[in-house]
Structures are given as C-alpha cells and as structure tokens.
Amino acid sequence: MPLPGGDKLPIRVNAQDIAYDRIRDWIVNGPLEPGENIRDVDVASMLGVSRTPVREALIRLSQEGLVDIARGRSTRVADLQFGRAVHLYDLGGVLDAYAAETATGVLDDDALASMRTMLDEMAEADVARVQHLDEQFHDVYYHAAGNPVLLSYLEQVKVELRRIERAAFRDEQIRKEAFEEHTRILTALEARDPQGARDAALKNWRNSWARIKAWIEPQTGTVHPDHDRIA
C-alpha cells in the first residue's frame, strides 16, 4: 500500500479526525486506488498514532462508501460507483451552471486573471496537476457566487466524481476537450455574459458525462443512460 511519507501528526489534535482527513484525501485525490488494501497498522505507523483512531476513521469512511470493511478480511478502497455518476453529473451541472451565472457580475479582474493563469497552466500540466487546476478554476466562481449552501452541495457531488475523473483524466483527449470547455466558460465570464457562462458551464458538465460514459462502458460492460435531463 503506497502512502506518502513525512506526515507525522502534530501534538494536541484529534487523531481520528486527522486520520480520517488524510485517508480520505489519499482515496479521493491519490495515491490510493480502487480495490487497494489499507492496513491500519501501516497508516497508524506513518501518522504516529495508535491503531484505534485509524480504525475509527476507516469506519467513518466506510459509512461514506469510500472504504469496504469485511469482517475477518482486509479493508480496501471501495470500487468506483459508476451507477451513481449520471445522477451526480445531472445535479452537478445544474449547480455549477447556477454558480457561473450568479458569479458573472461579481468576479473582479483579479479573479478572472487568476482563472486565466490556471487555464494557461492546464494546457501543459500533467494529469494530477490538471485535475487540481480544474478544481481551483471552478472554485473561483463557486466562492464568488456567495452561497455557502451551494458550496456544500457542490463539494458533496465533486468528492464522488473526483475519484472517477482522476482515472478518466489520464486520457489525453478527455483533458484536451475539458480544456476547450473551460476556455468557453472563462470567455463568457470575462465578457460579463451570465447566460453565456451558464450555458458554457452546463455544456461542460453534459460533455463530461458523455466522455466519462464512453470511457467507463468498455470497462464495465454496462450501458449507462444518456445524460440529457439537465435543463
């Protein structure tokens, strides 16, 4: 089980919460892959805590569907839940489009310039960096929309999708098409065009599902429904 090193916990922290945050990050953002075993003794040693808070953290993660715990057997990273993806993209597209439309008149020149810098870097970045920049790009207008409830729901949606997209973003064509769609979103935001920003964001999510659908069906042998319900 490959884990990043050098992460001993600071003193006087809630060991269970920190273990939960670290393991969750490894599952969602890497390096842990679906189906990979997680040995609590290894995690405890790496974080410098006892096995108890690690086990408690793993139980929490199992309740979120990120970890599978089988009695008397090893704990493993849960498989990707492709069956939920269409519904997550459906909801995420509506929320993202609303955020883009709402933020259009609020984003200042500095925020837009930062998004342009991210976009320029995305054109040349490696897979892990592209996904990180993608998250940051959207976060700019999510926060500018000024709706904490919206932020909370988007985070719930994106946590699950992040695992799927981390795998799919290894496909160069997927990264190329996503870059072009992000360019259209930013162009509309820079033009202070709320309807254009909404449409571009919505199209990005629709196309993202189409790409993911085409990517996962050969691997699972399952035909998933078309993503055409977003208004």
N, C-alpha and C positions, 0 to 999 in steps of 0.2 A: 504494500500500500504506500505509494509515494506521497509524502507530505512535505510541505515547505518547512525549513528549519528556522532556528533562531527566534522563536516566538514564545519564550517563557512568559508566564503571566506576571503582571505587576502585583505587588503586595496590596492587600485590602480591596479586593474586588470580589464580586460574586462569581465564583469559579464556574458554576453551572451556566450562567448567562454568557460568560466569555467563551466557554467550550461550545455552547450552542451557536454563538455567532460565528466562531471560527469554522466549525464543521459545516455549517450551513453555507458559508461563503465558499468553502472548498467544493461543495456539491454543486452550487449554482454557477460559480464562476471558474471552477477548476482548482486543483488538478484532478479531483476525484471524478471518475466516470461512472455511468450507469452500470450496475451489476458488480461494482468493485467492492471487495470486502473492507470493512472498517473494524480494526481491532482496538477495543477500548484501552488496552494496556499500552499500545503504541501512542495513541493520542494523549493519554494521561502523562506518559513519559515526556513527550515532546512539549506539552504545555506546562509541565512541572506541577501537576495536581494529582490528587488521588483518582482512582477509577470511578468512584461514586458520582461525582458531578458530571463526568463524561457519560456514564450510563444514563443519568437523568436527562442530559441534553439529547442523547440519542432517542430516548422515549418521546421527547417533545417533537423531534424531527420526524419520527415515525407517525405521529399524530397529524403531521402536515403532509404526509405522503412522500417525504423525501428519503426516508430510510425504511427498509424492511427488516424487522426483527423476528426471527424464527426461534422458538424455544428449543434450546439444546443445539442450535446451529449458529452459524456465523451471522453477524449483522452486515448488511450490504446496502449500497446505494440503490435506491429504487429505480426501476426501469422508467424510461420516458413515457409519459402518459399521452400518447398521440391522440387518443379518443377525445380528450378534452380540448385539444388545440383549436378546433374550429370554433368552439364556443368562446374561448379566450380571445382569439383574433376578432371575433364578432364584437365582443364587448370592448376590447381594447381599441379598436378602430373608432368606435363612437366617442370614447373618452378622449383619445388623442386628438381627434378632429375638433372636438369642443375646446380643448385646451389651446390648440393652434389658433382657432377663430377668436377666442377670448383674449389671447395674449397679443394679437396683432397690433392693437393700438397702444399697448403698454410697453413693449420691448423698446429699450433705448438703443442708441447707436453702438454703445459699448457691448451690449449683449449680442446684438446682431454681428458685430465684428468678431466676437469670440466664437460664435457659431460658424462663421466663415473660416476662421482659423482651424477649427475642428474638422470641417469638411475638407479643407486642403490637405490636412494630415491623413484623413481617412483614405485618400487616393493612393497613398504609398505605404500605409501601415500594414503590419502583419495581422493575422486573424484575431488574436487576443486583443490587440490594440484597437482594431476596427470595432469590435463589439463594445469595448469600453467607451470609445468616442461616440458610438451610436447612442449609448445610454446618456452620455453627457449632453449631446446635441438636443435630444428630446427634453431632458430635464430643464434646460434653459427656459423653454416656453411653458413647460408644466408649472414651474415655480412662478413665472411671470403671470400666469392666469390667476394666481392669488386665491386658490380654492383648496384648502387642506383636505377636504373630503375627497376631492378629485385625485389629489396626490396619493392618498391612502389606497384608493381603489386601483389606480394605475400600478402602484407598486405590487399589489397582490397579483394582478394579472401578469406583470412582467417577470416576477420571480419564477413562475412556472415556465413561461415562454423562454426565459433566458437559457435554460438548460437545453431546450430544443434548438434554439438559434446558435448556441455555442457550437453544436455539432454541425448544423447546416452551413454556418458561415465559413467552414473550411472549403466550400465550393466557391471557386473564383467568380463564376458567373453570377451567383447569388449576391456576392459582395459588390460586383460591378453595377447590377441593376438597383440594388439598395442605395448605392452612392448617387445614382442619377435621380432617384426619387427624393432623396434628401436635398439635393440641389434645387428641385422644384419647390419643396416646402420653404426653403430659405429665400428663394427668389420672391415668392408670394409675401412672405413676412417683411422682406426689405421694401417691397412695393406698397406696404400697408394695405394689403388686399385681404380682408378677413375671409371672404368666400373662397378666394383662391387658395388661401392657406388651409382652410377646412378641407377643400376638395383634394388638395395635394396630400395632406396627411391621411385622409381616408383611403385614397388610392394606394398609398404606401402600405397600409395595413392589409388591404384587399390583395394586393400583389404579393405581399409577404406570405399570406396564407396559401396563395396559388403556388408559390415557389416551394414552401415547406411541404405542401400536399404532394407535389410532383417528386420531391426528394424522399418522402417517407414511404410512399406507396410501394415502390420496388423493394424496400427493405422489410416491410411488414406483410405484404401481400394483401393488404386491406384497402378497399376503395373508400375514401372519405368523402363526405358531402361537399358540394361546391360552396364556396364562401361568398354567397351572393345576397345575404339577408341584410347587410348593413344599409341603412337608409342614407 
